[in-house]
Amino acid sequence: MANSLQIHLISGNPHLRSLLTWHLQQQTYRVFQSTGVSQAKAKLSQDSPNLVILDTELADGDALGLCRWIQEHSSSLLIMLSALAEEADIVSGLQAGADDYLRKPFGMQEFLARIDALTRRQRSSSPRRCSTTAIWRLT
């Protein structure tokens, strides 16, 4: 059965893009690629994938700024990939809007498992946000 998950992979590293794309396509994910901020914004303005994988190694800009932009303009889930492994770097990525942060180098099984875990709810149910409001009177 084909997987309908659409992934937008953003990385300035051609070798990493190629490797990740190959592994993602083996899982039957549909993968779109960008090399930097301007290309990613143009593509994301036209389409909203299920998941964005954002490598901090970009061809033309700031990954944290792009992460914030994606958070503001898209409902896509986001995994940030980075060689920066200090706690402050991870916290910055998560606060910028990443749903998960994966330190490089990483194992491919862990990478694919994180994608599966992050997208599990999205696949099993429609909107994650509640459409009704409940008001409780506390006295």
C-alpha positions, 0 to 999 in steps of 0.5 A, a space after each residue: 500500500 502506498 504511503 500518502 505522506 508528503 515530505 519537504 526536505 530542506 538542506 544545503 548539503 547535496 549528499 545528505 539530501 540525496 541520502 535522506 531522499 532515497 531512504 524516505 522514498 524507500 518508505 514510499 513517502 513523496 519527497 520534495 526538496 529545497 536547498 535554501 530559504 528562498 527556494 523553500 519559502 517559494 515552494 511552501 507558499 504553494 503547497 503544505 506538506 505533512 512534514 518538513 525536514 529542515 537541516 540547519 545547513 542551508 545554502 542561503 540563510 538562517 535555519 531558525 528564521 526559516 523555522 519560525 516562518 514555517 511555523 507562522 505560514 504552515 500547518 506542517 510538522 517540522 523536524 530540525 536536523 543539526 550538528 549543533 548538539 548543545 542543550 541551548 541549540 536544541 531549545 532554540 530549535 524547539 522554541 523556533 517551532 520545530 516539533 522534533 530536533 535530531 542531532 547529526 550524525 544520526 542513525 537512519 532507523 532512528 530518523 525513520 522512527 521519529 518520522 513515524 512517531 511524529 506523523 502517527 496522529 496525523 495519519 490516524 485522525 484528521 484535525 488535531 485541534 479541537 473545533 469546539 470550546 468548552 467553558 467551565 465555571 469554577 466556583 
